[in-house]
């Protein structure tokens, strides 16, 4: 505050001659009238009338809140006595110590930004770096394999109706809220809570643990894709023949050209055996109770993936913002190439019809709406700390409202486009096998990519080329999301412990990547695919939805929607409309509660290949999920126990935002002549 006092003293008064001080103030006022609202050298000057905009704008009355805990003040210069302070009635101190009319028609409202001696916060080199990073984070592997499968399973074209409704009323408002919070408070997912509602700080720690769980299994899928990519450089793709060492007598190539092949229920395709017996080697593990040894091939592939990740994020958004120009744009190029190629294949139209043919009766099923809500939530990805971290590196007045609409729209359109890419090829497979598309598209998740799509590519002309670009695309889609997830953790920890970690960022990132690699070793065993499925079903889903529900409640009900909207107005210059306010206060909490209740009411029947997960794995899964969420009530208890005063005083203090300091934008509103 000594820095702020010195700045305000030098800005509003001078200890030299009074006449010179009056002239300086007059110049400042005239300049303010000509230029309106401006920000110059870290000082924001608002024009006349900003205090008269009602509840949506700043007020200059003493004790009124301006933003995230700031209070307005009317400081007096060192030369002014109690009788010479500027009054709110439009008068100002006269040179002789009395009062008289203000020389320029009334009080001026100045908003002075408090400076800090702390290291300035890093920012994106270009606006496009930020947009591509957010798009790369939101558009991930789930857009390619999960959306098309869920769409055709839940009524085809009819599914788009609940999907869009859930996006408009649930997903996009949450997306917008997180971008605005991160950009205004310029903090990661841990330290931001002291400026919103300190007792909810445990949410930030829970988010970091969830991000680690995701890093444990998500990057393993990229290691599988890298294994496929390296295998694609062979003269003959290894998943096209049944003469390899890993194949069984049940292996059969089954295409319409293979007239001598008889297909039975026990038959397997060469693509399926390559995936299960060569890449995963799940036949060597009886289940989760006996995972087996670590596959050294996959361990090397994952080591290479994490090496790329480390050197992409070790220096911060300055480096990752450049890498995403490749990793976020290349998948779109490949999707377009595959779409054009798929559309020219025989039978492609069968797949498109199967994908989009509406079944309106499905909309009467609760499952369809549950799937739509879950898909849009996990697709846009609020609650993982990533949007808070990315937005915190934006310029303060960046239009995050426009960014939220653009990036969420691109994400939804990408999911829709991916459906055409997948189902044109599935239609081709059905044509070649002389089967229904439904019989071909029986696999969901990674199997859809690594078995069905890989087999389809192998039977195309120029199969090697399409295999290489397809698995490169899978790796690129995964890398973006890994960059983002780990950056969310890194930003949170650096903001929470700046004096320890800021100057040691490279070493901290190295340690974090090592922890993620060691945590992923269980997914590299022969039974690693079972671990991946367990983490995917239990470790992230319910926990992160519950965390986001608490986040929305804390912001909308404790911090206050009006206060949050005032923050948005300070940043963007406009007050969020009624639609957004209603969504934040009521619709989004109901949207999230709906997903949580549906998950508890209809627990997933977890199965992978022929392995049915035993009941004890369900208990294990819930324990993994609770292990992250437990941070929230644990921190609440810790915060209340360590606070001083009566219980009521502790509770009030724990839900009262602290004034921002250090790297945050602090505004002090003052009245000047």
Secondary structure, DSSP 8 states (H G I E B T S, - for coil): -HHHHHHHHHHH--SS-HHHHHHHHHHHHHHHHHH-SEEETTEEE--TTGGGSGGGS---STT-B-STT-B------TT--GGGS--TTSEEE-TTSSEEE-TTSS-EEEEEEE--SS------SSHHHHHHHHHHHHS-HHHHHHHHHHHHHTTGGGHHHHHHHHIIIIIHHHHHHHHHHHHHH---TTGGGGGT-GGGTHHHHHHHHHHHHHHHHHHHHHHHHHHHHHHTTSSS-GGG-S-STT--TTB----TT-TT----TT-B-HHHHIIIIIIS-GGG--BTTB---B-HHHHHHHHHHHHHHHHHHTT-HHHHHHHHHHHTTHHHHHHHHHHHHHHTSTTHHHHHHHHH---GGGGGSHHHHHHHHHHHHHHHTTTSSHHHHHHHTS-TT--HHHHHHHHHHHHHHHHHHHHHHHHHHHHHHHHHHT--HHHHTT--THHIIIIIIHHHHHTSTTHHHHHHHHHHHHHHHHHHHHHHHHHHHHHHHHHHSHHHHGGGHHHHHHHHHHHHHHHTGGGGBTTHHHHHHHIIIIISHHHHHHHHHHHHHIIIIIIIHHHHHHHHHHHHSS---HHHHHIIIIIHHHHHHHHHHHHHHS----EETTEE--HHHHHHHHHHHHHHHHHHHHHHHHHHHHS-S-HHHHHHHHTS-----TTS-EEEEEEE-
